[in-house]
Each structure stands twice: as structure tokens, then as C-alpha cells.
Amino acid sequence: MAVAITADEQASYPPRVLVSVTGLTLGDTIIVYRSVDGERTEIRDGYELSVSDTSFLRIDAELPYGVPVAYVAVVNGVSTYTTSATTYDLPGGKVAVSDAITGLSAEVLIYSYGEPARDAGASVLRAGGRNVVVSRGFAGFSTTLDLITESPEQRDNLVALLQAATEGTIQIRQPGGYEQIDAYLNVTGYGMRWLLPSNSRSPRRGWTLDVVEVEPWAPTLEARGYTLQDVADAYDGLTLDDVSDDFATLLDIAQADFS
């Protein structure tokens, strides 16, 4: 069976892509990349030193929208397999704020990005009538991010994301991408306010997030998503009778809960 790579868009918000590499030989080394405008980025948990299955499946939950995206698999360091470039759309016309690890996300509007500031983390020592500066170099920016949610669902989704974001980090994406606005940000605090007088029934809410630019989550953390690989791993070595018994047990539990 020849090696092949496919990319299938998943029905989720924001859209994610299931990347499947099939036809592998046990023991192969594989690296899977996302390719945008010729620049390759290894997808999350996209490296395997020695595959234990003929199929390798991973979820890409950090892809950009509104630009052509291709996926590339490099097998044993020499053989390259590539999908055709596809432009994935972000539905709704708003901004997606998400956590690739937990799968939590929210649809928002951005109406102010503050003034990104960079701090060198410098210490100034005054010795012998002169200033001596010890600097650790400039790090990522910090700023305030002002958002709007327009429905109770968007509001609740945003709160759930902010409360449970992996390592306090979120990713911001919008179609076509915007430099510095589309970024990985750590949320150090947030506040909510009503945008209209208190007697209004409008569900619109304004949010101010204190954020600092950070690196993505550790590459070994997998994107949340139930795939065929998860099924294969869960039932590795089990027979069809085992699976049937498990299903029957779960069905009995469900029926007991609702009786």
C-alpha cells in the first residue's frame, strides 16, 4: 500500500483539520508539517520517531484562515508527500479565540487592541556617578485587548475559555491574518462591562483582557479531538466481542441512569 496524506476539515468552531497519513511501515519515522506560503510549521504532536501503526492521524487546531494551506509528511527523512493547498474559511465573519488543547473557543469582535509595549526587563545600577544597565533583552509585547460578545452563548463560551485555557494561553485568528493581532496570548486578567444602560436587555458585553504575547503551548500537548487514531489506541488488542461487551455495559449504565 502506497503512502498517502489527506486533510479533512472537521465540523467544529473554529474549523480544524484531521491530517491522515496512511500506508506507513511499522518503525517508520514521520514528521507532519503545515505549509503556508512555502513556510513549513510542524503541526502539534506531528513527530513520531517510530510509528507503531500503518496510519498516523493528528488534529491541526491552529491553522490560519483565508489563506491557502497545504500539509506535508516527511517519512524517514527522505520521502515527501503533500496535499493540495486548500483555503479554509472561518464562518461567521468574526474573530475566533481558542485553545487548541482543550478545544474550548469563542466567537468575538475586537474593537481595540491597546498599545503593544515591550519591556526589556532591565535593571539600572547607579555606581560611581554613572548608570550601569543590565538588560535581559526585549520579550513579547503586553497590552490590553478589548472584545465584544453579542449573545449569551458567545459570552458563556468566552468565560469558559478564559477560566480553563491551558496554561492561561489563548490563540486569536481571523481570515487572512493580522500581524500581532493574530497571536498566542496569555491572559493575566479580564473584566466585563455592559455596553448599554443597565435597563437595556441587550446581550452585548464588552471585555477588557490584560494580555502578554507568549509562545504556543508545548508541542507535545495534543490538540483535543476524537479521531480514528483514538479509537485504534483505545481498542488495541481487543476483539470484536470485547468491544460489544463494553458497549453493552455502557448501554446498561445509560438505561439505569434514565430509569
N, C-alpha and C positions, 0 to 999 in steps of 0.2 A: 504493500500500500504506500503510495507516494505521500510525502509530507505536504500538507496544505494548511493555509491560515485563512480564517474567516473572521469577520467582525459583524456582530449582530446588535443593533440598537435595542435596548431594553425599555419596556413600558414603565417609566418611572419619572419623577420630577426631582431634580433636573435629569434629563436623559443620561443614561450610562451605556457603555458598550461592553458586551461579552466577547472577549477575544479567545478564539479556539484554535489551537494548533494540533492537528491530528496526523496520524501516520508515523509517529515517532518510534524509535527503537529504544527499548529499556536501557538506561545508562547514558542516553544522550545528554549533552549539555545544551541548555536553551536560554536565550535572553529575548524578551519581547519589548519592543520599543513603540512609542507613539511618534509619528513623524509629521511635523508641521513646517511647511515651507523649507523642507530639506533638513531641518534640525531634529535630531532624534533625542527622545527622552524616555528612559526606561520606565515602563508602567509599574504601578505598585505591586510589589512581590513578583516581579516579572522575570526573576532569575532563578534557575534551578541547576544545581551542579550535576545532578544525576537523576534523570526522571525515572519514576517508578511505575509509570503508566504510559500507554501509547498516545494518550491525549493530554494536553496541557491547557487549562482554562483559567482565565483571570478576568476580573471585572475592572474596567477603566472608568473610574468615577470622577476623574479630574480633567477630562478633555475640554478643549476650548470649543466655542460655538460660533457658527457663522464663517468659518474658515475651513478649507479642505484638510482633512485628517486621514492619514494612512497608518497602517500598523505593519511592523516589520518583525519577523522572527529570524534570529540567527542561531543556527543549530551547529553544535560542535565547533563554533568559532569560524566556520568557513562557508556554510551553505545559508543563503539568504532567501527568505520567502516574504512577499509583500502583498498587502491588499490594495485594491484601487482606492484612490483618495475619495473620501465622502465628506460632504458638508453637513454637519449635524445642527439642527435648529433648536433653539431654546424657546419653547412655547410661552405664550402669554405676553411677550413684549416687555417684560420687566427684568429685574436683576435676580439671579439665583445666589443665595447664601447657603453653603452646605458644609457638611462634614463627611468626607469620603469613608471614614472608618465606621461610623455608626449608621450612616445612611440618612441621618436627620437633615432636613433642608427647609428653607422658607423662601417665598417669593416676595420681593420688596421693591420699593423705589428708593433711589439715592437722590437726595436733593441738596446735600452739602458734604464736602469732603474735608473741611477744615484746611489747615496749612501744614502739610507734612514737614516735620522738623527732624533733624538728625543730631544726635549727641555723641561726641567723641569719648565720653566717659573720662575726661581729663582731670587731673589733679594739679593744682598750682601751688608750688612751694616758693616762699619768699626767703631767699638765702643770700646774705652778703650784698644786700641792696639790689638784687636782681630777681627776676621771676624765672623759676625753673618749672617747666611744664612736663608732666608725664602723661602721655596720651595713649589710649588703647585703640585708637582708630575709630572711624565712624561706623556705626552699625545701621540696621534698618531704621526706617523712619517711624515716628509716632505721631498720632493726630487724633482728631475726633471725627466720627463718621455719623452723619445724620440720615436716618432712614424713615420711610413711611410704610406702614401696613394699611391695607384698605378693607380688610374683612376680619372677622373674629378668627377664621381659620388661619389666615396669614399671621395674625398676632400670636395665636397659640403655638403655631409652628416655630416662630422666631424665638419665643420664650423657651420652648423645649430644646431648641438648638443651642441657645446661649447657656442654658443650665447644664447641658450634658455634653457639650463639644469636647472631643478628645483633646486632652492637654490644653483646653481653652482656646483651641485654634479653629478658625473657620476659613473657608475659601470663597472668594467673590468672583463671579463670572457673569459676563453679558455678551451678546452677539458681537462678533468682530473683535472684542477685547479692547480694553483701555489701559494704557501703561500706568502702573502704580495703583490705579483703582482696582483692576483685577489683580488680586494678590492673596497671599496667605497672611492672615492677621490673627494675633492673639488678643482676645477681648479681656481687658483688665477691669472693666466696669461698664454699666449701662444704666440708662434711665428712660422712662416713658412719660409722655405727656399727651393730653387731649389737644387736638388741633382746633377745636371749635369750643364755644361756651359750654359750660357743664350741663346745660339743659338740652343740648343737642343729642340726638340719637345716632349721630354718625359713628360708624365703627372705625373711622380713620384714626390712627395713632401715630405720633411722632416718637422717634427713638434716637437717643444720642449714645453712641458707643465710644468708649475710650479704647483705642487700639494701637498696637505696635506691629510692625512688619516682622515676620518670622519666616523660617524655612518650613517646608511641608512636614507633615508627620513622618516619623521614621519609616524608611522604605520597606521594612519587614512587616509593618502593620498592614493587614489585608483589608481591602475595601469590602464592606458588608454587602452580601448579596448571595442568595441561594442559587447555586449553579449545578450543572450536571457533575462537576468535579466534587461538590459537596456530597451529592448522592452516592457517587462511587466510593468516596472515602468513608462515609457512614456505614455502608453495607459491604465493605471489602471483606471477602472471605465468607460471606453469608450466602445461604441457598435461598431459592425462591420460597420454600416452606418457612424459613426463618423470617423473611420479610412479611409473609402472610400472617404469621403468628404475631409479629409486632403490630401490624395494622389492626388485627382483631383485638389485641389488648387495648390499643388506643381508642378503638370504637366503643369497647365496653366502658372505658373510663368516661368518654364523652356522653354516652347514654345515661350513665349513673349520675353525672353532674346535672343533667336536664330532667331527671325523673322526679 
